[in-house]
Amino acid sequence: MGRGPRYRVPLKRRRQGKTNYRKRFRMIISGKPRLVVRRSNEYITVQVVEARIEGDRVIAAAHSRELYKHYGWLGDGNNTSAAYLTGLLAGYRALLKGVEEAILDIGLHAPVKGSRVFAALKGALDAGLKIPHSEEVLPDPERIRGEHVAGYAAKLREEDEDTYKRMFSRYLERGLKPEDLPGHFDEVLSRIKGEYEGRLTLARKEV
């Protein structure tokens, strides 16, 4: 730990490992809203945030809990599929509020190619938001649909059904066979698009 008369105690959120202030400063001076993606052990949160002197203002937001409550989602709330759908919701809502472009803010999450934070980015992009990015970091469509989960589950069920039931117990408790995840994803995706694309078309005609 630093000592001496010139030592300055780092800001609280820096000490707690919650904020990289240099990175945040560079994003704020861009003048663009930030697509803020955060994940916990259970859920994904995506917000479109505008920096102001008095503090950040949330313009639009989505939480993966909503997938359960409003769209019949039966998968996990923090997997790649849920991250994409949550990003899609946030993107649609931002567009309805008049936001057309943003920059990505993944906080202290590691920028791992194909990770859940980039699945959320892909959802926002597919909604229609313009966000600078490299195509290489985005997960493949097959992974977003959960095909890797379905394939592994089908193989495991044939080889060891007890382990299959234990590993995918939460899916099974919700009434979803993990092998059916890609088709279920398509159904929920269709519900979200059905709700928002008509509203966006109408909003654009009114402008």
C-alpha positions as CSV (number, residue, x, y, z in Angstrom):
1,M,0.0,0.0,0.0
2,G,1.3,3.5,-0.9
3,R,2.5,5.7,1.9
4,G,4.1,9.2,2.4
5,P,2.9,12.8,2.4
6,R,2.0,12.8,-1.3
7,Y,0.0,9.5,-1.3
8,R,-3.6,10.0,-2.3
9,V,-6.2,7.4,-1.2
10,P,-8.0,6.1,-4.3
11,L,-11.6,6.8,-4.8
12,K,-14.0,4.4,-2.9
13,R,-15.4,2.6,-6.0
14,R,-11.8,2.2,-7.3
15,R,-10.7,0.7,-4.0
16,Q,-13.7,-1.7,-4.1
17,G,-12.8,-2.7,-7.7
18,K,-16.1,-1.4,-9.1
19,T,-15.1,1.4,-11.3
20,N,-12.2,2.1,-13.7
21,Y,-12.3,5.9,-13.7
22,R,-9.8,6.4,-16.6
23,K,-12.0,4.2,-18.8
24,R,-15.2,5.9,-17.6
25,F,-13.7,9.3,-18.3
26,R,-12.9,8.4,-21.9
27,M,-16.4,7.1,-22.4
28,I,-18.0,10.2,-20.9
29,I,-16.1,12.7,-23.0
30,S,-17.4,11.0,-26.2
31,G,-20.7,12.7,-25.4
32,K,-22.7,9.5,-26.4
33,P,-25.0,7.5,-24.2
34,R,-23.5,4.3,-22.9
35,L,-24.9,0.8,-23.3
36,V,-24.0,-0.5,-19.8
37,V,-24.0,-4.3,-19.5
38,R,-23.6,-6.0,-16.1
39,R,-24.2,-9.6,-15.0
40,S,-24.5,-11.3,-11.7
41,N,-24.6,-15.0,-10.8
42,E,-28.3,-15.1,-11.8
43,Y,-29.2,-12.2,-14.0
44,I,-28.2,-9.8,-16.8
45,T,-28.9,-6.1,-16.6
46,V,-28.6,-3.8,-19.6
47,Q,-29.1,0.0,-19.4
48,V,-28.7,2.9,-21.8
49,V,-27.2,5.6,-19.7
50,E,-26.5,9.3,-20.2
51,A,-23.8,11.0,-18.2
52,R,-24.8,14.3,-16.5
53,I,-23.2,16.6,-14.0
54,E,-25.5,15.5,-11.2
55,G,-25.0,11.9,-12.0
56,D,-25.9,9.2,-14.6
57,R,-29.5,9.2,-16.0
58,V,-30.9,5.9,-17.2
59,I,-32.7,6.4,-20.5
60,A,-33.8,2.8,-21.0
61,A,-33.2,-0.4,-19.3
62,A,-34.0,-4.1,-19.3
63,H,-33.4,-6.9,-16.8
64,S,-33.4,-10.6,-17.6
65,R,-36.0,-11.2,-14.8
66,E,-38.5,-9.6,-17.3
67,L,-37.9,-12.5,-19.6
68,Y,-39.5,-14.8,-17.0
69,K,-42.3,-12.4,-16.0
70,H,-43.5,-11.1,-19.4
71,Y,-42.2,-13.4,-22.2
72,G,-42.4,-16.9,-20.8
73,W,-38.7,-17.6,-20.7
74,L,-37.8,-20.9,-19.1
75,G,-34.0,-20.9,-19.5
76,D,-31.4,-19.5,-17.1
77,G,-31.4,-15.8,-16.4
78,N,-27.7,-15.2,-17.0
79,N,-26.8,-17.4,-19.9
80,T,-25.8,-16.3,-23.4
81,S,-29.4,-16.5,-24.8
82,A,-30.8,-14.5,-21.9
83,A,-28.1,-11.8,-22.4
84,Y,-29.0,-11.5,-26.0
85,L,-32.7,-11.1,-25.3
86,T,-32.1,-8.6,-22.6
87,G,-29.9,-6.5,-24.8
88,L,-32.5,-6.7,-27.5
89,L,-35.2,-5.4,-25.1
90,A,-32.9,-2.5,-23.9
91,G,-32.1,-1.7,-27.6
92,Y,-35.7,-1.5,-28.6
93,R,-36.6,0.7,-25.6
94,A,-33.7,3.0,-26.3
95,L,-34.9,3.5,-29.9
96,L,-38.4,4.3,-28.6
97,K,-36.8,7.0,-26.4
98,G,-35.0,8.5,-29.4
99,V,-31.6,7.1,-28.8
100,E,-30.0,5.8,-32.0
101,E,-26.4,5.3,-31.1
102,A,-24.3,4.5,-28.0
103,I,-21.0,3.2,-26.9
104,L,-20.4,-0.1,-25.0
105,D,-19.6,0.0,-21.3
106,I,-18.8,-3.5,-19.9
107,G,-17.3,-2.1,-16.7
108,L,-14.7,-4.4,-15.2
109,H,-15.9,-7.5,-17.1
110,A,-13.2,-9.1,-19.1
111,P,-13.7,-8.5,-22.9
112,V,-13.7,-12.2,-23.8
113,K,-14.7,-13.0,-27.4
114,G,-18.2,-14.4,-27.6
115,S,-19.0,-13.8,-23.9
116,R,-22.3,-12.9,-22.4
117,V,-21.6,-9.1,-22.4
118,F,-21.1,-9.3,-26.1
119,A,-24.2,-11.3,-26.5
120,A,-26.1,-8.4,-24.9
121,L,-24.3,-6.1,-27.3
122,K,-25.4,-8.2,-30.3
123,G,-29.0,-8.0,-29.0
124,A,-28.9,-4.2,-28.9
125,L,-27.3,-4.1,-32.4
126,D,-30.0,-6.3,-33.8
127,A,-32.6,-4.0,-32.2
128,G,-31.2,-1.2,-34.4
129,L,-28.8,0.7,-32.1
130,K,-25.5,1.8,-33.7
131,I,-22.6,0.9,-31.4
132,P,-19.0,0.8,-32.5
133,H,-17.7,-2.8,-32.2
134,S,-15.6,-5.5,-33.9
135,E,-17.6,-8.3,-35.5
136,E,-15.0,-10.8,-34.1
137,V,-16.1,-10.3,-30.5
138,L,-19.8,-11.2,-31.1
139,P,-21.0,-14.8,-30.3
140,D,-22.1,-17.0,-33.1
141,P,-25.9,-17.2,-33.8
142,E,-25.8,-20.9,-32.9
143,R,-24.4,-20.0,-29.4
144,I,-26.9,-17.3,-28.9
145,R,-29.7,-19.8,-29.6
146,G,-28.2,-22.2,-27.1
147,E,-27.4,-24.9,-29.6
148,H,-24.2,-25.8,-27.7
149,V,-26.3,-26.3,-24.5
150,A,-28.8,-28.5,-26.4
151,G,-26.2,-30.6,-28.0
152,Y,-24.3,-31.2,-24.8
153,A,-27.6,-32.0,-22.9
154,A,-28.7,-34.5,-25.6
155,K,-25.4,-36.3,-25.4
156,L,-25.3,-36.3,-21.6
157,R,-28.8,-37.7,-21.4
158,E,-27.8,-40.7,-23.5
159,E,-24.6,-41.3,-21.5
160,D,-25.6,-40.6,-17.9
161,E,-29.2,-39.6,-17.3
162,D,-28.7,-39.1,-13.5
163,T,-26.0,-36.5,-14.2
164,Y,-28.2,-35.0,-16.9
165,K,-31.0,-34.5,-14.4
166,R,-28.7,-33.1,-11.8
167,M,-26.9,-30.6,-14.1
168,F,-30.1,-29.4,-15.7
169,S,-32.4,-29.6,-12.8
170,R,-33.4,-25.9,-12.9
171,Y,-34.4,-26.2,-16.6
172,L,-36.4,-29.3,-15.9
173,E,-38.1,-27.8,-12.9
174,R,-39.3,-24.9,-15.1
175,G,-40.7,-27.4,-17.6
176,L,-38.0,-27.0,-20.3
177,K,-35.8,-29.8,-21.6
178,P,-32.4,-28.3,-22.3
179,E,-32.4,-30.0,-25.7
180,D,-35.3,-27.8,-26.6
181,L,-33.6,-24.5,-25.7
182,P,-33.0,-23.3,-29.3
183,G,-36.7,-23.7,-30.3
184,H,-37.7,-22.1,-27.0
185,F,-35.4,-19.1,-27.6
186,D,-36.9,-18.6,-31.1
187,E,-40.4,-18.5,-29.5
188,V,-39.4,-15.9,-26.9
189,L,-37.5,-13.9,-29.5
190,S,-40.6,-13.8,-31.7
191,R,-42.7,-12.5,-28.8
192,I,-40.3,-9.7,-28.1
193,K,-40.1,-8.7,-31.7
194,G,-43.9,-8.9,-32.1
195,E,-44.3,-6.4,-29.2
196,Y,-41.7,-3.9,-30.2
197,E,-41.2,-3.8,-34.0
198,G,-44.7,-2.6,-34.6
199,R,-44.3,0.1,-32.0
200,L,-41.0,1.2,-33.6
201,T,-42.6,1.4,-37.0
202,L,-45.4,3.6,-35.7
203,A,-43.0,5.8,-33.8
204,R,-40.9,6.4,-36.9
205,K,-44.0,7.3,-38.9
206,E,-45.0,9.9,-36.3
207,V,-41.6,11.6,-36.4
